[in-house]
Amino acid sequence: MNTWNKRYGIFGGSFDPIHVGHVIIATRAIEALSLDRLYIVPAYIPPHKTSCNADFQTRFNWIKRVFKGENKIFVSDFEARRGDTSYSIFTIRHFAALYGDKPFFLIGEDSFYELDEWYSYQAILEEAILVVYPRVRKNVPEGKPPISPSERNVHFLKAPLIEISSTEIRERIKEGKSILGMVPCSISEEVRAFYARK
């Protein structure tokens, strides 16, 4: 195990496509947590979805272009190299083996409410520091509490609630509506053209 002795975080997801909400969360996390590095890790086969609309390499390339020149943000293809279903615990253990210490693991508030349904969720709570960012919660049963946060392994990120989702972007493109301000300019035309063909 490497004794890198730096603060690093992991931001996983489908990124189908990446949007400005993802960019804002990444930036806020680096600032709020004083991270030396944040790894953006697109899923190869998302556990909670049958498939992605865009293939892995397309999504990976979009993310690389969006964060080009950001010296604290790195885009990892670990989950594609690993193959199989992209369970978060394997990604957490991969980076922990490389750099030591517990990584900060970014998770949306909606996913946090359903963490007990994740593969090896108890190991995630033990082996990572969860950083919960605001996100509109959908289909959360009334009165269902999130996993009980402990002071040492769950933090809530102060960030704006950005009501943009990749699903909404894909739907707007199919309906011929504008996605101005929703997708980073560096990839917006390519994103529109890609999903319009789907």
MIKERO-874245 format. One record per residue (C-alpha): x, y, z; residue number from 1. Coordinates in Angstrom, 3 decimals. Example, Ala and Ser with C-alpha at 12.3 -4.5 7.8 and 13.67 -1.06 7.14 Angstrom:
{u->12.300	v->-4.500	w->7.800	num->1}
{u->13.670	v->-1.060	w->7.140	num->2}
This chain:
{u->0.000	v->0.000	w->0.000	num->1}
{u->1.316	v->3.406	w->-0.971	num->2}
{u->1.711	v->6.016	w->1.782	num->3}
{u->0.680	v->8.876	w->-0.453	num->4}
{u->-0.599	v->10.971	w->2.456	num->5}
{u->-2.944	v->13.131	w->0.369	num->6}
{u->-6.666	v->13.809	w->0.571	num->7}
{u->-8.535	v->12.259	w->-2.320	num->8}
{u->-12.105	v->11.629	w->-3.320	num->9}
{u->-14.095	v->9.389	w->-5.649	num->10}
{u->-17.073	v->10.607	w->-7.674	num->11}
{u->-18.764	v->7.727	w->-9.461	num->12}
{u->-21.857	v->7.546	w->-11.599	num->13}
{u->-23.215	v->6.759	w->-15.039	num->14}
{u->-22.611	v->10.296	w->-16.387	num->15}
{u->-25.020	v->9.524	w->-19.246	num->16}
{u->-24.288	v->12.336	w->-20.063	num->17}
{u->-22.179	v->14.395	w->-17.678	num->18}
{u->-23.875	v->17.748	w->-16.970	num->19}
{u->-23.185	v->21.045	w->-15.223	num->20}
{u->-24.555	v->19.707	w->-11.946	num->21}
{u->-21.785	v->17.118	w->-11.863	num->22}
{u->-19.197	v->19.822	w->-12.550	num->23}
{u->-20.475	v->22.035	w->-9.733	num->24}
{u->-20.531	v->19.154	w->-7.231	num->25}
{u->-16.983	v->18.144	w->-8.185	num->26}
{u->-15.735	v->21.712	w->-7.749	num->27}
{u->-17.529	v->22.231	w->-4.439	num->28}
{u->-16.248	v->18.922	w->-3.068	num->29}
{u->-12.633	v->19.787	w->-3.855	num->30}
{u->-12.987	v->23.152	w->-2.135	num->31}
{u->-15.022	v->22.040	w->0.885	num->32}
{u->-12.936	v->18.945	w->1.625	num->33}
{u->-9.555	v->20.431	w->0.646	num->34}
{u->-8.966	v->17.521	w->-1.709	num->35}
{u->-5.648	v->17.090	w->-3.471	num->36}
{u->-7.307	v->14.882	w->-6.070	num->37}
{u->-10.821	v->13.956	w->-7.108	num->38}
{u->-11.250	v->10.871	w->-9.272	num->39}
{u->-14.250	v->10.857	w->-11.593	num->40}
{u->-15.100	v->7.189	w->-12.153	num->41}
{u->-17.767	v->6.458	w->-14.777	num->42}
{u->-19.566	v->3.153	w->-14.323	num->43}
{u->-18.951	v->0.374	w->-16.815	num->44}
{u->-22.138	v->-1.560	w->-15.983	num->45}
{u->-24.247	v->0.406	w->-13.457	num->46}
{u->-25.691	v->-1.906	w->-10.764	num->47}
{u->-29.109	v->-0.239	w->-10.658	num->48}
{u->-29.671	v->0.151	w->-14.408	num->49}
{u->-30.056	v->-2.368	w->-17.204	num->50}
{u->-27.661	v->-0.387	w->-19.407	num->51}
{u->-26.426	v->3.080	w->-20.302	num->52}
{u->-27.645	v->4.918	w->-23.374	num->53}
{u->-24.087	v->5.920	w->-24.278	num->54}
{u->-21.286	v->3.350	w->-24.340	num->55}
{u->-18.482	v->3.581	w->-21.794	num->56}
{u->-15.842	v->5.045	w->-24.114	num->57}
{u->-18.167	v->7.830	w->-25.288	num->58}
{u->-19.042	v->8.823	w->-21.722	num->59}
{u->-15.392	v->8.563	w->-20.646	num->60}
{u->-14.246	v->10.822	w->-23.501	num->61}
{u->-16.902	v->13.432	w->-22.710	num->62}
{u->-15.806	v->13.576	w->-19.074	num->63}
{u->-12.133	v->13.884	w->-20.078	num->64}
{u->-12.956	v->16.836	w->-22.320	num->65}
{u->-15.087	v->18.577	w->-19.706	num->66}
{u->-12.348	v->18.441	w->-17.057	num->67}
{u->-9.380	v->19.025	w->-19.370	num->68}
{u->-6.933	v->21.398	w->-17.674	num->69}
{u->-8.315	v->20.862	w->-14.157	num->70}
{u->-5.209	v->19.791	w->-12.259	num->71}
{u->-7.037	v->18.281	w->-9.280	num->72}
{u->-9.539	v->16.248	w->-11.280	num->73}
{u->-8.623	v->12.902	w->-12.823	num->74}
{u->-10.880	v->10.648	w->-14.888	num->75}
{u->-10.433	v->6.929	w->-14.210	num->76}
{u->-11.336	v->3.994	w->-16.439	num->77}
{u->-10.899	v->1.525	w->-13.570	num->78}
{u->-14.441	v->0.160	w->-13.746	num->79}
{u->-14.109	v->-0.573	w->-17.473	num->80}
{u->-10.741	v->-2.259	w->-16.948	num->81}
{u->-12.214	v->-4.323	w->-14.132	num->82}
{u->-15.228	v->-5.281	w->-16.257	num->83}
{u->-18.437	v->-6.751	w->-14.829	num->84}
{u->-20.965	v->-4.846	w->-12.706	num->85}
{u->-19.603	v->-1.608	w->-11.247	num->86}
{u->-20.107	v->-2.136	w->-7.535	num->87}
{u->-18.745	v->0.845	w->-5.596	num->88}
{u->-17.005	v->-1.188	w->-2.907	num->89}
{u->-14.519	v->-2.575	w->-5.456	num->90}
{u->-13.693	v->0.932	w->-6.664	num->91}
{u->-13.234	v->2.156	w->-3.095	num->92}
{u->-10.893	v->-0.740	w->-2.336	num->93}
{u->-8.923	v->-0.178	w->-5.544	num->94}
{u->-8.101	v->3.426	w->-4.666	num->95}
{u->-7.516	v->2.642	w->-0.998	num->96}
{u->-4.964	v->0.003	w->-2.043	num->97}
{u->-3.195	v->2.556	w->-4.232	num->98}
{u->-3.152	v->5.501	w->-1.869	num->99}
{u->-4.020	v->4.274	w->1.615	num->100}
{u->-6.424	v->5.921	w->4.052	num->101}
{u->-10.164	v->6.127	w->3.529	num->102}
{u->-11.257	v->7.912	w->0.370	num->103}
{u->-13.991	v->10.526	w->0.414	num->104}
{u->-16.837	v->8.957	w->-1.568	num->105}
{u->-19.369	v->11.321	w->-3.141	num->106}
{u->-22.964	v->10.126	w->-3.192	num->107}
{u->-26.212	v->11.879	w->-4.095	num->108}
{u->-28.798	v->12.410	w->-1.387	num->109}
{u->-31.263	v->10.234	w->-3.301	num->110}
{u->-28.786	v->7.345	w->-3.354	num->111}
{u->-27.900	v->7.903	w->0.300	num->112}
{u->-31.532	v->7.233	w->1.206	num->113}
{u->-31.264	v->3.885	w->-0.571	num->114}
{u->-27.755	v->2.924	w->0.501	num->115}
{u->-29.009	v->-0.098	w->2.416	num->116}
{u->-29.981	v->-1.592	w->-0.968	num->117}
{u->-26.423	v->-1.318	w->-2.325	num->118}
{u->-24.045	v->-4.240	w->-2.658	num->119}
{u->-21.873	v->-4.477	w->0.517	num->120}
{u->-23.200	v->-1.157	w->1.810	num->121}
{u->-21.920	v->-1.832	w->5.329	num->122}
{u->-18.402	v->-2.250	w->3.957	num->123}
{u->-18.791	v->1.054	w->2.096	num->124}
{u->-19.668	v->2.769	w->5.379	num->125}
{u->-16.634	v->1.223	w->7.046	num->126}
{u->-14.086	v->1.719	w->4.281	num->127}
{u->-14.955	v->5.178	w->2.950	num->128}
{u->-15.995	v->8.597	w->4.205	num->129}
{u->-19.341	v->9.377	w->2.602	num->130}
{u->-19.906	v->12.877	w->1.278	num->131}
{u->-23.608	v->13.387	w->0.579	num->132}
{u->-24.481	v->16.109	w->-1.919	num->133}
{u->-27.955	v->17.630	w->-2.400	num->134}
{u->-30.129	v->16.020	w->-5.021	num->135}
{u->-33.858	v->15.853	w->-5.595	num->136}
{u->-35.139	v->12.648	w->-4.015	num->137}
{u->-37.620	v->10.603	w->-6.004	num->138}
{u->-39.709	v->7.649	w->-4.889	num->139}
{u->-38.438	v->7.709	w->-1.304	num->140}
{u->-40.982	v->6.003	w->0.983	num->141}
{u->-42.602	v->8.406	w->3.432	num->142}
{u->-40.736	v->8.421	w->6.709	num->143}
{u->-37.859	v->6.271	w->5.505	num->144}
{u->-34.707	v->7.646	w->7.128	num->145}
{u->-31.285	v->7.583	w->5.513	num->146}
{u->-28.577	v->5.326	w->6.874	num->147}
{u->-27.838	v->6.621	w->10.352	num->148}
{u->-24.874	v->8.966	w->9.831	num->149}
{u->-21.958	v->8.738	w->12.218	num->150}
{u->-19.829	v->11.795	w->12.819	num->151}
{u->-16.718	v->10.066	w->11.561	num->152}
{u->-17.837	v->8.665	w->8.222	num->153}
{u->-20.697	v->10.737	w->6.778	num->154}
{u->-20.524	v->14.400	w->5.800	num->155}
{u->-23.160	v->16.544	w->4.105	num->156}
{u->-21.765	v->18.801	w->1.396	num->157}
{u->-23.026	v->22.370	w->1.348	num->158}
{u->-23.898	v->22.894	w->-2.287	num->159}
{u->-26.842	v->24.196	w->-4.311	num->160}
{u->-29.639	v->21.799	w->-5.183	num->161}
{u->-29.281	v->21.568	w->-8.945	num->162}
{u->-32.424	v->20.220	w->-10.539	num->163}
{u->-30.747	v->18.786	w->-13.617	num->164}
{u->-30.523	v->15.102	w->-14.402	num->165}
{u->-29.012	v->13.099	w->-17.228	num->166}
{u->-32.430	v->11.536	w->-17.815	num->167}
{u->-34.019	v->14.958	w->-18.279	num->168}
{u->-31.285	v->15.969	w->-20.730	num->169}
{u->-31.831	v->12.856	w->-22.844	num->170}
{u->-35.597	v->13.396	w->-22.824	num->171}
{u->-35.287	v->17.051	w->-23.814	num->172}
{u->-33.043	v->16.125	w->-26.731	num->173}
{u->-35.549	v->13.520	w->-27.943	num->174}
{u->-38.300	v->16.141	w->-27.715	num->175}
{u->-36.235	v->18.696	w->-29.643	num->176}
{u->-35.952	v->21.047	w->-26.655	num->177}
{u->-32.990	v->23.200	w->-25.669	num->178}
{u->-30.288	v->21.913	w->-23.320	num->179}
{u->-28.586	v->25.303	w->-23.119	num->180}
{u->-26.898	v->25.720	w->-19.733	num->181}
{u->-27.419	v->22.073	w->-18.795	num->182}
{u->-24.430	v->20.449	w->-20.515	num->183}
{u->-20.898	v->21.921	w->-20.581	num->184}
{u->-20.293	v->23.903	w->-23.782	num->185}
{u->-17.260	v->21.812	w->-24.728	num->186}
{u->-19.449	v->18.777	w->-25.440	num->187}
{u->-23.006	v->20.113	w->-25.798	num->188}
{u->-23.307	v->19.811	w->-29.578	num->189}
{u->-21.830	v->16.325	w->-29.615	num->190}
{u->-24.136	v->15.251	w->-26.772	num->191}
{u->-27.172	v->16.600	w->-28.596	num->192}
{u->-26.222	v->14.840	w->-31.833	num->193}
{u->-25.487	v->11.553	w->-30.056	num->194}
{u->-28.769	v->11.229	w->-28.149	num->195}
{u->-30.830	v->12.579	w->-31.044	num->196}
{u->-29.809	v->9.448	w->-32.961	num->197}
{u->-30.996	v->7.129	w->-30.170	num->198}
